[in-house]
């Protein structure tokens, strides 16, 4: 094989210029014990944790490739669940910043996440219309709930009951009984999508927000509580049962959908609260206590409401009653009967409206014990704002406490430039120019500007020139951070600017069909003694079409000008005479660059192609299909014929202009890439995108071989196609409301392959062992047995122990899906091994879970196989005895912990866990009541 040309790989170095992405939601997190200080926000594929007081980034939870779509902190404040665009969920520890748990179940973006009140379960809703309940402790999926016909928008656990409420864009609100895993009630009172939902008044009320300005309020009554009589009367329920039946019959005649499900919950609409916003609701949420409710639409106003507690409602009612009695006395009427009621508007009162500086994308609330409400807002334009609201004040007014803005631009960055020493990076957007330090990624200077389109560092790196949409050139001094001069350069937008190779001036191209030549000069102001830098217009080249891009050849002999008529015209710089016309693109050329030796010119167009031309005769060497959308920017690497292109498809690609080959793709941006800049030494690339992020890419020392790169690309494509394949089905199962939580991924296939390999090794080793025994018998003495190198690596363990080791290494969340793709031929061996392991008492819980799942999916084949009858019988005996042993151990441990608790309480005279115990006892009583009622009815 001939020597292949080697390239050096460019890898991601940093993501900066981003405060928060508007795709996900903001959430308060507890760091260092303080709940209302730090906030977690999505930042492309990462999650940033900001300290709102200092305005500093305190933690980065690093993602992989997919964009973050949803965040939910755990109730204990130690973990953060993060949902991604590809449907995966990762649970991060806020102490270490690492992710230990990954759940793969959804096929599309995760849109809603919620923990239950203990933090043991996590429920997720997605754009794929499924709702999945996950066990966080066991790190596995419990079940998938199907029923919604469109994306799920909100999911809520109920504390007291094992119920779940979900809302979706299909206008439905569904109630799920998690004991039986079925939907027992559907609320159909909405005409448009249900965008938000919240539980208030100790879960006795549900508020839903949809596409109009109405917040619908629903009363929730738990039927069992109503029907539960007092303890002594429970035996009479036999006599009262016909009455109950009559009631249910009446209910059935009133509402058709209220049949058996009404035994669990009754949900009726009470009324509506009108919002001030006329558009759809975006976020509707309460604080943790449920006392404050807030919502916002697609505008800049956050509306805050206060929900009265039962005591406050009672007090208000008494006051109202007194007033009514007074009125009745004055009018000499009889005393009013108990028909005094509070209106919904009195129970849920408007506190205030908070006007943010830009469109709100999401918010979070925390109510401090002192009655102060802390609110954090994530805005559309890359800002996090936090407000304090004193609820005890006569007229509560929101006060803005902090605003995190310095770390990024308000709008998309349209131009980038590197300083000549490779240290400073200039980025300019519609409102400001920022200078960044490349090594620390800190913003050094922020200067207000008009809508910037192109920029450059003046030689010496002390000043910068920015070309704007209005046709002006703005000259800034970096030391003072001030605007030195504004020059009216063009009558239309200044689309392009290029520094002359002799560094004495530059050239600009604009929408007024002109190319203008400028020189730097020192001028003296009347007010100051010192001279300052200015620019002088020296020549103009008038053309027939708008100028989109201009570039000098390195020897300053030629000037290439890209025009709106899809051609590139090349002129002599000294005489401005026409030299060449490069035509071939079907759409205008948006960017181009000339190689450092002046032999090649590369043009990138809106027709998605890149063309490589010779600059001596203007011949097209090659046309390359470069991106899936317009090529937005293009630049050569210094002293080489390698160049980078940036496309609207979100990708940055490196190409070889000599061999016409695609070298590598830099994937990271999630939306259109507008521009990029290469450092003068070629070691760094910086790019800017519509996702508001700036990314720095660094040239590594790692060589890149094209064949390997192609192979890796093919593997990635295969892995992607595996996830899109049809999911494996369980024999005899029909598609119902529930399903398996996981999904087939490349990880589950690899895990199944590892189990298969381990079983094959076990079979081979057992066969070798039998042979060895026969040889020893024949020889009449012990012959040394060669140990398998894999088993030796594990410390010379037995083959069966190796299978168990492999089995233990399968992730808990991937176990079911791995067993589902495992061929049946391996199952008999697995069952025999399970029998052996459970008999030894090792990993009983894990093996029982796998055993029950295998029995479920291969029931027909296992029961019809006579060879497995004895194995199953043995498994039955050993499993029951081992599981009861494990239960006894748990019971003993629980008793021990309760004894220790009593000891500690007796010592410190403190009632620990009082609330939890009371709640447990209450539930016990209710259960007993229910059992007695059932017995009485029977």
N, C-alpha and C positions, 0 to 999 in steps of 0.2 A: 504493500500500500504506500502510495506517495505521501510526502509530507504535506499535511493539511495546514492551511493558514490558521494561526491562533489569534483569537481576540480576547480582550479582557472584559470580564463581566461587570456590568453596572448593577448595583443593588440599592434597595431603599435605605436611606440614611436617616431621614426624619420627616415628620409631618408637622407643619407649623402654620401660623396665620389663621388658625381656626379657633374660635372660642367655643362654639357649639353648633352641631348640625341641627337643622330644623326638622329632620325626619322623625326622630324619636321624641321621648318625653323627658322632662327634668324631674329629679327626685332628691329630696333631702336625705343625706346619709349621716350616720353617726360615726365620726372619726375622733379618736382620743376622747370618747365620752361625751362630746358635745353634739347634740342632735340638730340644732338649728343654725349651724355655722357653715357646714360643707354641703355642696350640692354636686350630684353626679349628672353629667350630661353626655349625650352621644356625640362623638366626634369622628365622623366617617366610620371606619371599622373599629375604632377604639372607644373607650369611655374615659372622659376626663373628670377628675374630681377637683373642683375649685373651692378655695377658701374665700367666701364672699366678703369677709372683712378685709383681708389683705389683698384680695384680687390676684392670688397666686394659685398656680396649679400644684396640688399637693400629691396627686396620685394619678397614674395612667394605667388603666386596665387594658392590656394589649389584646386586640382581636386578631383574626387571621386575615381573611380577604373580604368577607361580606360586610355590608353596611349594617350598623345597629338600627333596629326599628322600635325597640321597646325596652324599658327598664322597670325593675320592681325590687326595692330593698326588702330584706327579710324582717319579720317583726322584732327579732332580737338585735337587729342593726349590725350584725357581723358579716352578712353576705349580701350580694347584689346579683339578682337574676337578670341576664341580658338576652334579649331575643334578637335574632338577626334576619336579614332579608331572605336568606335561603331556607328559613324555617327551623334552624338549629337554635338551641338555648344553652347558654353556658352560665354556670353559677360561680361567681368570683368571691374569694375571701377578701374582705376589706382590710384585714390585718396584714396579710402577706401580698395582696394584689395579684394572686395567682388563681387560675381556674382549675378546679379538680373534677368538676362534674360537667358532662356534656350530654344533652338530650337531643336525639334526632328523631323527629316524628312527623313534622309538618313538611308539606311540599312547597309551600309559599311563605311569604314574610309573616313573622309573628306580629300580631297587632295588639294583643292584650295579654298581660301577665298578672297573676295575683297569688299571694301566699294565703294559706288559712291562718287563723289567729295564733296557732302554736308554731307555725313555720315548718311543719312536717310534710305538708303537701303543697304542690305548686300547680296551678291550672293555667293553661295557655290557650289562647284563641288565635286563629290565623286567617289569612286571606283565602286559604284552601277550604274554608267553611267548617273545618273540624275544631273540636274542643278536646284537649288532652289533659288528663289529670296525671301528675307525676309524683312519685314518692321520693322526696329529697333525701331522706335518711338512708333508704336502701339504694338510692341512685338509679331507680328504674321507673319505667312507665307503668301506670296502673291500668288505664283503659282510655279508649278514644270514644268520644260522643259525637254522633252524626245527627244532623237534624236541620241545621241552618242551610239556607239556599244561596247565601252570599257571605261576604267577609264578616267575621265576628269582630265587633267593635269594643265590647267590654265583658269582663267575667268577674263575678263576685261570689265568694264563699259566704254562707251564713254561719255565724258563730254557734248558735244554740243547736241548730238542727244540721243534719248531714245533707244539706241541700246546696245547690249551685244555681245561680241566675246568670243567664248569658243574653246578650243583645247582639243584633246583627244588622247589616245593611239591607236585609230582606224584610225590614219593618217589624220583625218579630222579637219578642222577649220570651225566652224559654226558661222554664223551671225544671231542674233535673233532680231526681232522687238518687243520691250517690250510693245508697245501700243496694238498690236494685239496678242502678245505672240506666234509667230510662227517663224520658221527658214526660212528666205527668201533667204539665199545664203549659199553654202558650197564650201570651197576651197579644191580642190582635188589634189593639186600639190606636195604632199609629198609621198615618197615611204615607209617611215618608220614612227614610232610613232612620234607625235609632242609633244616634252617634255617641250617646253617653248615658251613664246610669249611676245612681248612688243610693246607698241605704242610709236612712236617718231614723231618729227617735227609737233607739235601741232595736233596730231592725224590724220595726213595726210599720215602716213606710218605705216605699220605693219611689224614687224620682227618676223620670226618664226625659232625655232631651233629644229632639229629632230635628228635622229640616226646617221647622218654623220657629217662631219666637215664643212658643209655649213650653213650659216645663210641666209635664203631666205628673200628678201625685197619686200614688196608689196606696191603699190601706192593705196591710198584710195581717191576716188573722190565722193563727195556727189552730186548726179545727180540734185537734186532740186536746189542747189546753181547755177549750171551751166545753167540750163534752166530758172531761174528767171531773166527776163529782168529788166531794170530800171523802176522806178515808172511810168513815163509818158507813156512808151511803153507797159504797161501791157494790155491796151485795144486792141492792135494790135494782141494779141496772137491768135485771131480767125483765122486771115489770116496765121499766122505762124504754126498753128497746123498741116496742112497736111505735111509740111516739117518734123515736128517732127515724125509723123507717119512713113514717109519714112525711117527716120534714124533708128527707132526701128525695122522696117522690115529688114533693112540691118543687124543690130545687131543680130537679130534672126537667120538670115541665117548664120552669122559667128559663133555664139556660141549658142548651143541649150538651155543651162541652163539660158541664159540671157533673160528672158521674163519679167513678171511683176516686179520681184524683182529689176531689174536694175533701177527702178524709185527711189529707196532709195540710193543705194550705188554701186559704181563700184570698183572692186578690181582687179588690174592687177599686175603681177610679173614684177619687174623692173630689178632684177639681184640678185647677191649673194655676200656675204662677206665671205671669207674663214677664218676659225679659224685655230689656230696652232694645237689644239688637234685633234686627229684622231677618238676619241670615241664619244659616244652620249653626247648630252648636258644634264646637270643635272638642272642647274638654269640659266635663262636668265631674266634680269631685268634692269630697268632704275632707276635713282634717281627720286625724285618728280618733278623736273623741266623738265625732259626728255632730258637734255643736255648730260648726260653720260649714256652709255650703257655698261653693263658688263655681262660676261658669264663664265661658267666653266664646264668642263666635269667630268669624274670619276677620274681625276688625281689631282695633287697638284697646278696647274696653274690657276690663275684668269686672264682673258683677259679683258682689259679695253679699250673702244672706246669712242671717242668724237663725238657728233652729231652736225653739224653746224646749226646755226639758219638761218632764211631766209635772214637776213641782211648780215650775214657772207658769205652766198652762193652768194648773189648779188655782194658783194665786190670782191670775188674770180673770178666771171664771168667777171667783168669789167677788172680786171688785166689780165685775160686770153685773153680777146678781144684786149687789148692794145698790148700784146705780139704778137698776131696773125697779127695785123695791121702792127707792126714793121717788122715782118718777110716778110709780103707781099710787103712792100715798098722796103726792101733790095733785094728781088727777082724780083723787078719791075713788080709785078703782080697787078691785080685789087684788090680793097679792098675785104676782105673776107666777105661773106654773114653771116648772123646771125646764123651760124650752130655751134658756139662754145658752147659746153656743158661740165658740170662737170661730171666726172665719179663718180660712187657710192662710190669708195674707197676714193675719195677726200671729199665727203660730210660726210662720216662716217669714221673718221680717227682713226687708232690704236694709243692709248696713250702709254700704257706700259703693261707688263705682271707682275703679282705679284706671286711670288713663296712662297707658305705656307710651314709649317714644316711637314704637313701631308695631307692626302686626304681631299679635301674640300667637305662639305656636303651642305652648303648653305651660302649665304652672304646677306648683306644689305648695301646700300650706302646713304650718305647724302652730298650734295654739299653746302658748306657755302658761304655766299655772297662774301667773300674775294677770292673765287676761290680755296679754299682748299677742297679736297675731302676726306671724312672720310669713311673708309670701315671697316666693321666688318665681320670676317669669322668664321663660326662654322665648326670645323674639326671633322673628324671621331673618333679621339682618345681622346675625352673628353677635348678638348681645345677650348677656344675662343681667337682669335687673332684680334687686331685692328691695322689698318694702316692709315697713313696720306699720301696724294698725292698732291703736289703743282702743279696745272695745268698750272700756269703762268710761271713756270720755263722753261728754254730753252729745257732741257731734263728732263721731269718729272720722278722722282724716288720715289718709295714707301718706306716710312720709318715705321718700326714697332714701334708702340707707346706702346702697352701693350699686355700682354699675361696672360690669367687666367688659371693656371694649378694646383696650390697648393691644390685645393679642391678635387682632385681625381687622380686615376691612369690612365696611358695611355692605359693599356690593362686590360683584365679580372683578377679579384682577384681570386687566386687559393687556398689561405690558410688564415685562420683567427685564432687568439688566444686571450684569455682574460688573463690579469694579475691576480695574486692571490688576490689583493685587490679590484677586480671588477671595477677598474677605467680606466685602459688603455686597448685599443684594438689594436692588431697588424693586419695589412692587408698587404699581399705581392702579387705582380703580376710579370709580365715578366721583368720589368725594375726597380722596386723600392719596398722598404719596407716602410710602413708608420705607425706611431704610432698616435692614436687618443685619445683624452680625451672623455670618454663616456658621461659625463654630458654636456659639452659645444659643443661636436662634432667637435672641432677644430683639425686640423692636427698639432701635436706638433713636430714631427720629420719626415724627408724624407731622406732615405738612399738608394743609388744605390745598386742594387744587380743583380745577374744573374736570370734566369727564376726560380722563387720559386714555390715549390710544397707542402712543409709542413713546419711547424714552431712551436716553443714553447718559452715561457718565461722561462729563467733560474730562479730557486728559488731565491727570493730576488728582482726580477723584475727590475734589473739594466742592464741585458744583454738579448739578444735574439739569438736563433739559428735558422737558415733557411736552409732547405734542397733544393737543386736545381736539375734541369733537367740534368745537366752535371755530377751529382754524387758528388758534393762538399757540404761540410757543411760550412756555413758562420756564423761567430760569431761577433755580433755587440754590441758596448757599447752605451747605450741610452743617457747617460749624455753628451757625446761628439758628438754623432751621427756618429761615425766612425766605419769602419770595422776593428776589432781587429785581426782576423785570418781567413784564408781559409784552410780547411782540405779536402784533397781528400779522400772521404769516400767510394764511390762505383764506379764501372766501368760503371754503367748505372744510370738512374734517381733514385733519393732518393724519393720513393713514400710515405713513411710514417715515422713518428717519434713519439715516446711515452716516456714521462718522467717516471722514476721509482718511485714507491710509497715512497721509502725512500729518494727521492729527491737528491740522490748523483750522479746520472747519468741518461742516457737515452739509448734507443735502436732505431736503424734505420733499415728499410727494403728497399731493392733496386731492380732494374731490373737486377742486376748481380747474382741473386739467393742466396743472402747472407742476413743474419740478423746479424748486428754488435752491440756489446755492448760497450758503452762509459761511462767514468767517468769524472766528473769535477775535475780539479786540478788547483792549483795556480803555475804559473811559473814566473821566474824572467828573464826579458830581459837584455841583456848586456848593452844597452843604458840607461835604467832607473833603479832607485833604488827600486821603488815599484813593488810588484808582481801583475800580471794580471791573469785573468781567462783563462783557456785553457781546451781542452778536450783530453782525453787519450783513445785510443782504447784498450780494455781489452780482449774481446772474440769474436768469430765469430761462427755462426751456418750456415753451408752450406746446401742448399736445392736443390731439383730437378727442381723447377719452379721459375719464377719471383715472388718476394714478392710484394704484393699490399698494405697490411695493417698489422700493428703490434700493439698489445695491451697487457699491463700487467694486471694481476688480482690484486685487491686492497691489498691483503696480500703478494704480490710479489712472490708467489709460482709458478704461472703458466704464460706462455706467449702464446698468441694466434697469429697465423700467417696465413694470408689469401694468397692463391697462385693462380697463373694463371690457374691452372687446375680445378677451381671452388670449391675447398675444403678449409676448414679451419683446420689447424693442431694445436693442443695444446701440448706444451712442458713444462717439469719442468724447472724452471729457474736455479736451482743450478747445476743439472747434464746435462741439455739440452737433457734429455731422452724424447722420444715420449710418450704422454699420451692418447690423443684422436684425432680422425679425424671426422670432421663434414662435411658430404656430403649430397647433396640434391638439391643444386642450379644448374640450367641449364647453367648459364653464370657466369663469375668470380665475386667473392665477392669484391666489391669496398670499403666497409666500414664496421666497426663493433665496438661494445663497450661492456664492461663488467660492470654489475651493481656494485654499491658501496659495497654491501654485498658479492659479489663474487659468487652468486648463479646462475645468468643468463648471457648468452652471446647472443647478438642480432646481426644478420648479414644482411647487405643490399647488393643486387646484381644488376647487369646489366639486370637480367631477370625480373626486376620490383617488385620482391617479397622481403619481410622482413621475416626472420625466427627467432623464439625465441627458444633457446636451454637451457637445464639445463647443468651447468658446472660440475656437479658431475658425471653423466654417459654419457653425450653427446647426450641425447635424445631430439628430436625436439618436443617442446611443441605445437607450432602452426606456420603455414605458412600464412602470410597475404599478399594479393595483395595490395601493398602500393601506387604505383604511376603509371601514364600512360607512363612513360619512366624510364630510369635507376635511381636507388637510388644512389645518389652521396655522401651523408654524413649522419652520424647517431651518436647521442650522448645521453647518459642518463642524466636525471635531477638528481642532487646530492641528496643523501639520499632518493631515491624513486625508484620505478620500472616504472616510466614514462620516455618515451624517444621521441626525435624529429628526424624526417627524412627529408632530402632535396632531391628533385627530379629534373630531367631534364625537367619535365613538368611545372616547374616554381612555384611549391607549396611546402610549408613546413607543415608537419603534426605532430601532437602530438598523441602518442599512450600509452595505458596502457598495460604493459607486463604481468600483473597478470590476468586481465580480457580479454585480447586480443581484446580490443576495440579501435576504432578510436575516439579520444576525440575532437580535433578541427583541422581545416585547417587554416593556416595563408596565406592569399592571398594578394599579393602586387607586387611581382616580375612579369615582363612581359616576361622574357625569362628564360633559364635554370639557376637553382640555383647550383652553383659549390660547395659551402661549407658553414658550419655554425659553430658557437662556442657558448657554454653556459657559463655564468659567474659562478665562483666557488660557489656562494650562490644560483644559480638557478633562480635569479630574471630577468635576461636579456638573450636574444638570439640575436646574430648578424649574418646576412646572407649576402652572396655576390653572384651576378648574372652576367650573360652575358649582361644584360642591363646596365652594368657599375656601378650600384648603390649598396650601402651597406645599409642594413636596420636594425634598432634596434627595437626589440620587448620587451615589458615590461610585467612582471607578475602583473596583477591588483588584487585588493581585491574582485573583482566581482566573485561570485561563478558561475560555469558553470554546468548546468544540461543537461545530454545527450539527454533526450527526447525533451527538448526545442530546443536544437541545431539541432536535426534532423528535427524538425518541421520548423525551420527557413530555413534550407537547402531546404526542399520541397517547401516552399513558394517562395524562390529565383528561383528555377527551373521552377515553374509555371509562375512566372513573365517573365522569359526569354522566355518561350514557347509562351506566349501571343504575344510578340513582333514579333515572327517568323510566327505567323498565317497569313492566307490570309487577306489582307486589305479589309474593307467593301467597297462595290461598291454603286454608286448612280444609281438608277433605270433609265434605258433608255440611260445611257451614254456609249459611246464607248471609247476604249483606244485610245487616240489621242496624239498629241504633248505635250499638257498641261494637268496638273492634279492638285489635291490638294497638298499643300505644306507639310502638316503634315503627321504623320503616327500613327497607332494604337499602343499605349503603355499602360502599366499598369496604368499610371497617367490619361490618357484619359478615361479609363474604370471606374476608381474610381470617376472621375469628373462626368461622366454620371450617376453613381450610386447615387452620392450625389444629383444630380438634381432630379432623380426619387424619392428618399426618401423625398425630400422637397415637391414635388408635392403630394405624398401620404399623407404626414402630412397635407398639405393644404386641400385635399379632406376630410380627417377625421375631421379636425377642422371645416370646413364649414358645414359638416353633423351634428356635435355636436351643432353648433351655431343654426341651424334650429330647432333641437330638443329642445334646450334651449328656443328659442323664443316661441315654441308651449307650453312648460311647463309654461312659464311666463304668456301666454295668458290664459291658463286653470286656473292657480292659481290667476290671476288677480293682481298680484304684481311682483316686480322684485326679481328674485331668483339669489343668487350669482353664477357666472359662473366660473368653475374651469379652470385656465390657464394652458396650456401645459408647463411642466418644461423646454422644449427646448426654447419655445418662451419667457418664463420668464428669461432664461439665456441671451437672446438677448435684455432684457429690456422691456418685455411684449409687443412686437410688434405684428402686425396683421399677420395672416398666409401668406397673399399675399406678405407682406413686407419681410417675412422670405425667401420666394422663390427667391425674388430679391437679397437678401443678399448672398444666396448660389450661385446664378448665377454670381454675381459680383466677387466672389472668384475664379471662374474658370480662370486659366491662359489664357491670350489672345492668346498665341500660341497653346493652346490645345482646344480652343472653338469649331472649326469646327469638329474636330475629335470626340469630346465628343457628339456633336449633331448628328453625323453620326451613332453612336452606340445606340442612344436613341430610344427605341421602339415607333412606331407611336401612340400607345394608350395614350401616355403622351402629344402628340403634341397639340390636341385640347385645353386642359387645359392651356398649355403654351401660345397659341395664344390669348386666352381670357385674360390671365394675362398680356401679352404684350400690349394688347389694353388698359388695365387699367393703366399700368405704363406710356405708351407713352402719354396718355391723361393727366396724372399728370405732365408730362414733366421731368421724372427722367430717367437718363442714356439713353438718346435718341440714341446716336451714337452706343453704345454697343448693344442695343435691335434691332436697325434697321439692324445691321450686322447679328445678329442671326436670325432675322425674314426673311431676304432675303435668307439666307442659307437654312432655313427650307422649305421655299416655293420652292426653287430650287430642293431639294432632295425628297420632298413629294408632288410634284406638282399634280400628277395624283390623289392621294388619297384625297388631300385637295379640289381640284376642283369638285370631284365627291361626296363630302359629303355635303348634303343640309343643315345640321345643322351649317356648318361653313361659309355659304354664307354671312350671316349678319355680322359675326365677321370680315370677310375679308373686307367687304364694310366699316365697321367702322374703321378698321385698315388703310385702304386706305386714308380716310379723315384725321384722326388724325396724321398719319405719315407724310403726305405731309405738313400739317400746321406746325407741330413741326420741321421738317427738314428745312423748309424755315425760321422759327424763328431762328434756330441755325445758319443758313447761314447769316442771317441779323446781328446777334450778332458778328459773325466772321468779317463780312464786316465793322461793326462799330469799332471793335477793331483794325483792320488793318488801318482804316482811322485815328483813334486816335494815333496809333503808328507812322504813317507817319507825323502827325501834330507835335508830340513830337520831332521826328527826325529833322523836319525843324526848330523847336524852338532851339534845341541844336546847330544845324549847324549855325543858325543865331547868337547865343550867342558866340560860340567859333570860328566862321569864319573858320570852318573846314568842309570839304566835307566828311561826313561819308558815308560808304557803296557805294561810287561812282561807283566802278567797278561793283558791283552786280546790281545796278540800270541800268547802261549802258547796261549790258548784257540782262537784262529783257526787256528794251526798244527795243534793237536790235531784240530780238526774236519776240516781238510784231509786229514790222515793217514787219519782214519776214512772219509772220502769215497773216498779212493784205494783203501783196503782193500775197501770195498763194491763199487766199480767192478770191481776185480780179481776179486772173488768172483763177481760177475754174469757177467763175461767167461768165467771158468773154468766156471761152470755152463752157459753157452751153448755 
